[in-house]
């Protein structure tokens, strides 16, 4: 696979000629995945629900480096909306090679399990679980019809330790594992389905958290063998590895990148 030059640097063109859909790509990790995919030659469909300005900014960033981008909106918590999104994207693009299910509610505003409410539970599970399932189901079925595809679900290392702060977030990320394994078996060998689980990253949402500003960051760095909390841009290439042909024989797996924070035995 030949490299491409972007801003004076040589980058592998793993996605030349491919179309990738990245959900929740208007901010944070989704934006970095979208930009990195475009840097590697892909046409990126930038999805958003509420952050229209952010999504168009992501598309502008992609175009500024010579990439191709389009922007779509959908409420992923409603199955019918996901079905319309899938139909529209496939009608427009013809082929979708990669789906990255990044959109999710990480409950940044909740600082204790005592703050859990039924509204929060419904909101998180509707997006993180039902929405992810609907995206896998609707896009995956069409990928099977076209004869190929790769789906990457963005999980979390919270499954190693749970979350006393936000148990509903932990529950939703455990559910992603079940969806990944179930659809990986259902779609094999035509479509691969995997989970990428980043550890702590310094996203906009993380940086704004009260506990992050009062010692949590320093505590986590001291507990991380690699000695840092990376920005999303450093993690995006690892997520896209699962979408690439480099991972052609990998499906139904959970790949973690957390600097050794949750290191465990075999």
N, C-alpha and C positions, 0 to 999 in steps of 0.2 A: 504494500500500500504506500503510495508516494506521499511525502510530506508536503504541507502547504506553508507558505510564509505569511505571517500576520504580524504587523507592527515590528518587523525586524527579527521575529523569532520563527523557528521552524516547528510546526505542529503536525502531528499525525492526522491525516484526513480520514478518520474512521467512518464518517457519515456523508461523504461526497455522494450526491445523487439521491440521498434519503430524506424522507419527511419524518420529522419528530414532533409529537404533541407533548407539551409540558404544561401540566396544570399548576395553577397558583404561581405563575411565572412573573407576576408584576412586582414581586419583592423578594428579598432574602435568598434562600437556597434555590428556589425555583428560577429566579432570574439568572443566577450564576450557572445553573445547569443549561438553561436556554442559550446563554451567550457562549458557553463552552462548546455546545453542540454545533452552533453556527460557526464557531472558529474552526471546527473540524469538518466543515463543508456541508453541514445539513441545512435544509430548509426547516425552520422552526415555526410551529403554530403555537403562539403565546396565548395561553388561556388565563382568564381572570373572572371574578364574579363582581367584587366591589371596587377593586383598585384599578379603575380604567386608566388613570394617569400613569400609574406605575407600569401597567402592561404596555402602553404605547411608548413609554420611556425605554422599556426593555427592547421593544422592536426597533426603536431608533438606535440603540446601542449596537444591535446586531447589524443594522444597515451601515452604521459608521465604520464597521470593520469589513465591509464588503459582503456581508451575509444576506440571506433572504429570510424575511419574517412576515407573518400575518397574525392578526389578533382576533380572538373569538371570546365571546362571553357566554357563560352558562352557570346556573345555580346547580352545583353537583349534588346537593342534598335531596334533589327531586329526580327520581328515575326517569320520568318522561322528558325532563330537560336534558339529561345525559343522552338519552336516545336521539333526541333532535340534534344535539351537538355532534354525536358520532355520524349521523346521517349527513349532516351538513359538511363536516370536515372531509369525509370520504368522497362526497359528491364533488367538492371543490378540488381536493388534492389528487383524487384518483386512487392513490395508494398511501397508506400510513405504515411506515416501517417500524416506528418505535413510539411507545406511549410511556411517559414518565408520570406516575401518579404522585405528585408532590403536594397537592393541596391538602390542607388539614388544619384543624384548630388545636393549637398547642396550649391553650388556656394560660397565656402569659399573665393574665390579670388575677389569677387565683394563687394565693400564697399559702393556703392551708386546706387540708381535707375538710375542715369545718365550714369552708366557704362553698362546698358542693351544694348545688341546687338541682331540682328536676329540670329546669330550663337549660342549665349548663350540660347536663347529661344528654338531653335530647339533641341539643345543638352539636355537640361533639360527635356523638354516635351517628347522627344523620349524615354528617359530612365525612368523617374519617372512616366509618365502617360501611354504611349504606352507599355513600357516594363513591368510595373506592371500589366496592363490589360492582356497582352499576357501570363504572368506567371499564373495569376489566371485562365484564360480561359483554357490554355493547361493542367495545372496540375489538376485543378478542374474537368475538364471533365473526366480525367482518375481516379480521386478519386471517382467520382460518379459510374464509372464502377466497381471499386473494392468494393464499398459499404460503405465507410467511409472516413473521412479526416477532417483536420482543417487547415485553412489558416489564417495567421496573417500578416497584412500589417503594416509596420512601417510608421506612420504618423508624425505629428508635432503639437505642440501647437501654431504654427504660425497662425493657422486658427482662433484663438481667437482675434488676434490683427493685422493681416496682416504683411507685411514686407516692410517698406520704403527702406530698403537696397536692397532686392532681391525680387521684386514682382512676378517674374516668379516662384520662389521657393514656395511662398505662393499659387500661382495658382495651382501648381502641387499637393500640399498637400490637397487643397480643392477637387481636382479631385479624390484623393484616397478615400474620403468619399463616393462619388457617386459610385465608383467602388465597394466599400465594401458593401454598402446597396443593390446595384443592384444584385450582385452575391450572396449575402447572401439569398435573396429571390429566386433567380433562382436555387440555389443548395440545399435549405432546403427540407427535414430535413436531407439529407445524409451528406452534407459537411457544416461545419460552417466557416463563413468568418467574421473576425473582424479587427479593427484597434487599434493598441497600439501607443499612442502618448507620447513620452518622452519629458520632458522639456529640458532646457539646460544641457548638459553634458560636462565634460572635456575630449573630445576625442583628438586624435592627431591633427586632423584638426582644432578644436576649439582653442587648445593651441597655434597653429601657426598663428592665425589671428592677424593682427596688432591691431585691436581695443581691443582684449582680453588682450593684453600686455600693454595697455595704459589706464586702468581704467574700461573697460566694465565689467570684472569679478566682481570687487568689487561693482559696481553699482547694478548688478543683485542680488548678495548675499544680499545686503541691502534691496532689494524689495521682497525677497523670505521668507515667513513665517518660513520655515524649516531651513533657515539660512546657506545654503551651495549649491554648485553646485557639484553634485556627479559624480564619475567616471562611465563609462559604466557598469562595473561589478556589481554595486549596482542596476542597472535598468534591467538587463537581466532577473532575475527571474520573475519580473512583466510582462514582455513581454511574457514569456513562460507560464504564468498562462493561457492566452487566448488559448494556444495550448493544454492545459492539460484537463483531464476529470473533473477537478475542475470547469471548465467553460462550462460544457456539455450543459447547457441550455441557453447559450449566443451566439447570432449571430447578425450580422449587427450593432454592437455597436462601439463606440469610447471611449476608456479608456485612460485617461490622468494621467500621473505621473510627476508633475512639482513642487513639494514642496509647492503648494499653490500659485504659482506666478500668475496664471490666475484665481484665485478663483472667481466664479460667482454664481449668484442665480439659483434657481431651474427652 
